[in-house]
Amino acid sequence: MRTPREGSEFAPCVAFAFKAMLNKSLLPPVTVMSEQDLRTLESQVEQLIQYCQRLELENRRLYRSETQLKEERNRLQQLHNDTRKRVDAMITRLKSLEQEA
């Protein structure tokens, strides 16, 4: 069974999972676990580790996506502001031409 290394990305998630599993309501009420129980527990821990790794990947993807969307929003806001300034300038010029005529 793999154990989480200190500083690894999924160590906090695994530590949380271990704490949850140590909750008395989640463990069978026996003092000694059988070999089969240990294998089952090991399998469950492996599944939790894999699930945490998938969540970490998804979280990174979502963060990148959010960052890209924020950058795109800022670019579009700047474009909108520039366009508004140009339209306002055209309106001002048209009004001044209208007054001259």
C-alpha positions in Angstrom: 0.0 0.0 0.0 1.3 3.5 -0.8 1.4 6.0 1.9 1.2 9.7 1.3 4.5 11.6 1.3 4.9 14.8 3.3 4.4 17.7 1.0 2.5 15.7 -1.7 -0.5 17.3 -3.2 -2.9 14.7 -2.0 -1.5 14.3 1.5 -4.1 16.6 3.2 -7.0 14.8 1.4 -5.6 11.4 2.5 -5.0 12.6 6.0 -8.6 13.7 6.2 -9.8 10.3 4.8 -7.7 8.5 7.4 -9.2 10.6 10.2 -12.7 10.0 8.9 -12.0 6.2 8.7 -10.7 6.3 12.3 -14.1 7.6 13.4 -15.5 4.8 15.5 -18.8 4.7 13.6 -16.8 3.8 10.4 -14.8 0.9 11.9 -16.1 -2.5 12.9 -16.4 -2.9 16.6 -13.5 -5.3 17.0 -10.0 -4.8 18.5 -8.1 -7.0 16.0 -8.8 -6.7 12.2 -8.6 -9.8 10.1 -6.3 -10.1 7.1 -9.3 -9.7 4.8 -10.5 -6.6 6.7 -7.0 -5.1 6.3 -7.0 -5.8 2.6 -10.5 -4.2 2.3 -9.3 -1.2 4.2 -6.2 -1.0 2.1 -8.3 -1.1 -1.1 -10.6 1.6 0.2 -7.6 3.8 1.1 -6.2 3.3 -2.4 -9.6 4.3 -3.9 -9.6 7.4 -1.7 -6.1 8.3 -2.8 -7.1 7.9 -6.5 -10.2 9.9 -5.9 -8.2 12.7 -4.2 -5.8 12.7 -7.1 -8.7 13.1 -9.6 -10.1 15.9 -7.5 -6.7 17.6 -7.5 -6.5 17.4 -11.3 -10.0 18.7 -11.7 -9.3 21.5 -9.3 -6.2 22.5 -11.2 -8.2 22.5 -14.5 -11.0 24.5 -13.1 -8.5 27.1 -11.7 -6.8 27.4 -15.1 -10.2 27.8 -16.7 -11.2 30.4 -14.2 -8.0 32.3 -14.7 -8.5 32.3 -18.5 -12.1 33.4 -18.2 -11.0 36.3 -16.0 -8.4 37.3 -18.4 -10.9 37.2 -21.3 -13.4 39.2 -19.3 -10.8 41.9 -18.6 -9.8 42.0 -22.2 -13.5 42.4 -23.3 -14.1 45.1 -20.7 -11.1 47.0 -22.0 -12.3 46.6 -25.5 -15.8 47.8 -24.4 -14.4 50.8 -22.7 -12.2 51.7 -25.7 -15.3 51.4 -28.0 -17.4 53.5 -25.7 -14.8 56.2 -25.8 -14.6 56.2 -29.6 -18.4 56.3 -29.9 -18.6 59.2 -27.4 -15.9 61.0 -29.4 -17.9 60.5 -32.7 -21.1 61.7 -31.0 -19.3 64.8 -29.8 -17.9 65.5 -33.3 -21.3 65.0 -34.9 -22.9 67.4 -32.5 -20.2 70.0 -33.2 -20.7 69.5 -37.0 -24.4 69.9 -36.5 -24.0 73.1 -34.6 -21.7 74.5 -37.3 -24.2 73.8 -40.1 
